[in-house]
């Protein structure tokens, strides 16, 4: 039964999470609120692992979440659920692309979807900051200092993200975060 639930929930995520893999996070939090086999506290860990792993972040999120809930088969089921809507939509759009290419309605729809995607990502950012810097109502000052330093370094120096991820991981190990 859990495999059907995983497939269906991630199918819905794949269908409605416009804006990339991180746009699936609000759906993951809803999933955690709806089912006992996924705890909201584990989602930041899943996000960190998904971002650190090679590949599409949405697929990585689904793999790690499904794996956490039902092992390897759960991970594969969740990933398949997530990518199935994209495959279906791509096949349909590819067949009809030439007639849609210059359609004003299609352009208007995409103009409306951009702010929606930005809003989803902004909401996810706020949620991740809240769960990363606060634990049971307590402010985590060491994590906040690390967040601030990394934010400034990323904004100012614009180096490869792997450097910042590695630096944060090493710092977390050293400080026992």
N, C-alpha and C positions, 0 to 999 in steps of 0.2 A: 504494500500500500504506500509506503514511504517513497518508493520510486515514482509512482504516478503523481504523488503530491509534488515531489521535486521537479519532475518534468513539467507539470502544469504551471507551477509557480515561476519557474525560470523561463518558460515559454512566454508567460505574460510579461516578465521583465524584458525579454528580448523584443517583444512587440512594442512596448511602450517606453522603454528607456532610450530616449532620443538624446544624443550628445556624447555618446561614448560609454566606456565601461564604468566610469565613476558615477554616471547617471543611474546605475542600477542600485546604488547605495540606499536611497530612500526606500526602495522596494525590499532590500535586505533587512532594514530595520523593521519594516512592517511584517516581514516574514518571521523575524525573531519575536515580535509581539504576538504573532498568531499561533506559533507552534512551540512546544516545549523542548524540542530537540535542537534548537538554535538559541543561544543566549546572546543578548545584545552586547554584553561585555566582551564577547569573543570577536565581534565584527572588526574593531580596529586591528586586531592581530591578523585577521584574514586579509584585510586591506593591505597591511604592511607586507605580508607574504606575497600577495598578488602583484603588488607594485615592484617588488624586488625580483620576481620571477620573469623570465623572458616570455614574450607573447602578449596577446591582447589582454588588457586588464579585465575586461568584462568576462572573458572566458576563464581567466585565472581565478577571478572571484567565484564564479560558479563552480569550478573544479574544487577549490579549497572548501567552499561551503558544503557542497555535496559530499565531499570526502569526510568532512568533519561529522556530517549527519549519518552517512550510511556507507562509509568506506569507499573503495575504488569504484565499485558499481554506482554508488551514489554520485560521485564526482563526475563520472562519464554521463550519467543520466541528466544531471543538472546542466552540464555543458551542452549536451545535445538539445535540451529544452531551450537554452538561451540562443543558440545559433539557428535553430529551425526557422523562426519567423524571418530572420534576415535572408536566409536562403530562398524562402518562398517569395519574399518581396523583391529580391534581386532578379529572380527569374521572371517575374511579372513585369517589372520595370524594364528589364533588358528587351523584352519582346515588344514593349510599347514605347520605348524611349524616343524614337524619332517623332512621334506625334505629340509627346509631352514636352519636348525640349524647349520650345518657345511659348508654351501655354502660360497666359497671365495668371490663371488660377493656381497653377503649380508653383509659379514663382512667388505668389502671395502666400501660399501655404508654407513654403520654406522660409519666407521672411518672418512669419509668425512662429515657426519652430525654433529659430535661433534664440530669441529671448527666453522661450520656455526651457531650452537646454541650459542656458546660462543660469536661470533661476534654480533649476535642479542642482547644478554644480555648486552654486552659492549655498544652498541649503545643506548640501552634503559637507561642504567646507566648515560651516558653522557647527554641524553635528560632530565632525571629527575633532575639531578644536575643543569642543566641550568635553568629549569623552577622553581625549588625550591629556587635557590639563586639569581635569577635575575627577576625583574619585570619591564616591560617597559623600559629595558635598565639600570635600577638602581640596584646597588648591594645591596642585603639585608644582612647586616653585622650580625644582630642578629641570623638570620637563619644559616649563615655561621659558626658562633661560636658554635651554637648548633650542627650542622652537624659535625664539627671537634671534639668536645668533645665526641659525641656519637660514632663516628668512632674510636677514640682512645680507648674508654671504651670497645667497642665490640671487637676490635682487642686484647686488653690486658687482659680483665677479662673473656671473653667468658661465660657470664651468659645467662640465658634464654632470647630469644628475647622479650617476653612479658614485661619483666622488662624495657627494653630500650624503647619500644613503650609507655608504661605507663609513664615513666620519660619524654619522649619527649612531650607527650600530656599535662602533668601537667605543664611542663616548658612553653609550648605554651600558656596555659591558663594564667599563672602568668605573662608572658611577653607580652601578648596580641598579639601574632604572628597571 
